[in-house]
Amino acid sequence: MDRDFSKWLLSQIKDPVLVDRMKARMEEKDILEVSGVVGSDIRASGMKEGARFQEREARKRQIRRGHEYQPDGFWLSRLYSGPPMDEARARWIFQEMGPEPDLWIQGKRLEEEEREVRMAREGGEAMRTWAEGLYEHLANFANGLAFTWSPRFAGQSGEEEARFQGVFLSSALLRRLATYARDRVEAHFSPDREEDDSLSLPKDLRSLQGAFGHQGLEDLVLLADALVEEIPPAGPREYLAMGYTETGIRKTWWDPEGRIQARGNYSPLQIRRFDHEPLKKTFVWTAPPLAERILALYDRVCDVLREALEDDSIRWRSLAMKIYLYSSVTGKKVDNPNNYTLLSNIFRLSEDRVRALISGLPALAIGEDERNLERRLPMTVRKAVLATIETYQLPPLSGEEMAGMIHLSRYGVKMAEVWGQEGADPLVRKREIINKLSPEDTFTLLQRWSTDDVDLESLRLILMAVKREGEGKEPSPAQARKRARLMDPSWEGTYLKMVRTLSQAGLVSSKEEGPARPTDLQALYDRLMEDPDLAQGLGPEEEEIRAGLVRQGAWADLLMAILSGFRAPKARTLTLNRSAIRASREKLADTVDFLGRFLDEEDQDAEGPPEKEDLSEAEEAEEAPPAPKEAFGRPLDAGAEALLEALVENEDFALPMDRAQALVGGPDEPLAPVLGTINDAFYDDIGAQLVEVEGDRVVMDPYDGEWLQSLRKEDAHE
């Protein structure tokens, strides 16, 4: 007798004398015996169980070492032999493992669903292979046991000898062995399997006890235990074949993808309570955040019903209804022969309460559900159930949860719109949800919301500009006026370059749902920071804030942080008047030349005429260095001259990068040294860089280009 059952039995007895007699009887039967060690709570029964376990493990290893049979299909052929009815019944034992193809929906599945169906079919075939192999092992071992216990062959043993003498198992016993093997394999691959006494001593095998004794039956079960331990653990294929998700979560009508169970810790009792599917389901059940709240409310109502059902003072109108409800709320599997819809009514009432959390969702018509509760439940129970539904504290929905429901139905956008305008601080709600949405969905909501927040207005403006840029449209006059109101005019060029970069990255044209991943957001941010105007003046603190936003995937906050810097005037840079600098340099050169000639004349007057060395023309030619080739009056190599000529000849004084690369020698030649040579040659004339790289072009200031054109005309005239 189990000790827990003994305690329960003693608690039910009211007579003290009878309690003492029962305790004495239990002590005689070694039920309440305890260890003789003082102060120890280790019971002798536990010590005995430990010793039996060690003995059982040793026996199991011994049996497995002595079992050397290799399945060859013999016992499968014996299983399928006999009349057609028996063969069909035997084949069905293993055929029902794993899903069967559904001819009605084939060809209509999505690619992901088709992949899961294929994996489930493969998992079912693998499970059948393991079950058939286990059956053959057990059949061969059981045949040897029956041979050993046969009066005709008393004293002989061995599995091979048994097969040589014949088959001692009937077709009915072979089917029972096959069923047992199938159940053991399914239990092995079941993620939430529980200890089942029928697997250790199944009723299908008890009929064999008369053939080879109780010890032989235990040896058969020990061999099954040892063989099952050699089967590899379940994988995604086996999980799908067993009706679970790829990660081993049970598929249910309320959680077909396993997402709700992965997020919440549901007990086996709760999962069994939720098995009663409502008669009518709406799209709300496809939203995990809403389904979680409905299930939590329904579970609380089940607790209230259980308390009422266990209260003997409450009188129920129907005993069948009471039994049905009690079995349901306690997690037992029950039939519903009377077609009660009470649990479905409670589900609908719970759903209506959850819908009230969102103003954009219409309410359910629950009049019939309330009338059914009034007809079936006692008044006190009905009031308790309705009070629980009305007063149960449901957690509010977060921005991430609302963002995940925006594409569930036609109410999705309306739900998010209303949710972003409610609450104590609607601005915080708006910022919370837009970072969890894709830029396209964010733009849709920003078009619907009315807000005075400058950051949100700037975000809406740039998303509109990016959208129009992607469609090849020019900014509208209204956009230009808003841009002038929201940012300083000095950032105009930087803003337009930022719009082009975001459009090339497909910010608003992406069809993917959800925000950008942190890796993609980092790549986009790096492209934006290639613009020196955006990177200029960023302090370490601001850089750390932006890096944190990138790690969080908060793309909207990142863009608003960048746009917030456009409201102040851009930091002024030194603007050079190149014509004035050039004129001043020419005057300075004339002055230096005049002073040089004046000083040379004074030195000649003081020292007298210099002595001239007589050199031959050949020696003069030998000592004179070769004169470098000049372009625009400057010594330049061939690549630099060709690039400069092409820039001057172009109307906008700019060249595409690929053409500039070709002029300097091809794509493998570095362009930077050539640009450095040109800039060094003309730096003394203009006091700045003559050519530079801007995006994917090599450009020159138009004023400098016109000056170079005039130099070329002067050289041609001379």
Buried (B, 14 or more C-beta within 10 A) or exposed (E): EEEEEBEEEBEEEEEEEEBEEBBEEBEEEEBBEEBEEEEEEEBEBEEEEEEEEEEBEEBBEEBBEEBEBEBEEEBBEBBBEBEEEBBEBBBEBBEEBBBEEEEEEEEEEEEEEEEBBEBBBBBBEBBBEBBBBBBBBBBBBBBBBBBBBBEEBEEEEEBEEBBEBEBBBEBEBBBBBBBBBBBBBBBBBBBEEEEEEEBEEBEBBEEBBEBBBEEBBBBBBBBBBBBBEEBEEBBBBBBBBBEBBBEBBBBBEBBEEBBBBEEEEBEEEBBBBBBBEBEEBBBBBBBBBBBBBBBBBBBBBBEBBBEBBEEEEBEBEEEEBBEBBBBBBBBEEBEEEEEBBBBBBBBBBBBBBBBEBBEBBEEBEBEEBBEBBEEBBBEEBBEBBBEBBEEBEBEEBBBEBBBBBBEBBEBBBBBBBBBBBEEEEBBEBBBBBBBBBBBBBBBBBBEEBEBEBBBBBBBBBBBBBBBBBBEEEEBEEEBEEBBEEBBBEBBBEBBBBBBEBBBEBBBBBBEEEBBBEBEBBBEBBEBBBEBEBBEEEEEEEEEEBBEEBBEBBBBBBBBBBBBEBBEEEBEEEEEEEBEEBBEEBEEEEEEEEEEEEEEEEEEEEEEEEEEEEEEEEEEEEEEEEEEEEEBBBBEBBEBBBBBBBBBBEBEEBBBEBEEBBBBBBEEEEEBEEBBBBBBEBBEEBBBBBBBEEEEEBBBBBEEBBEBBBEBBEEEEEE
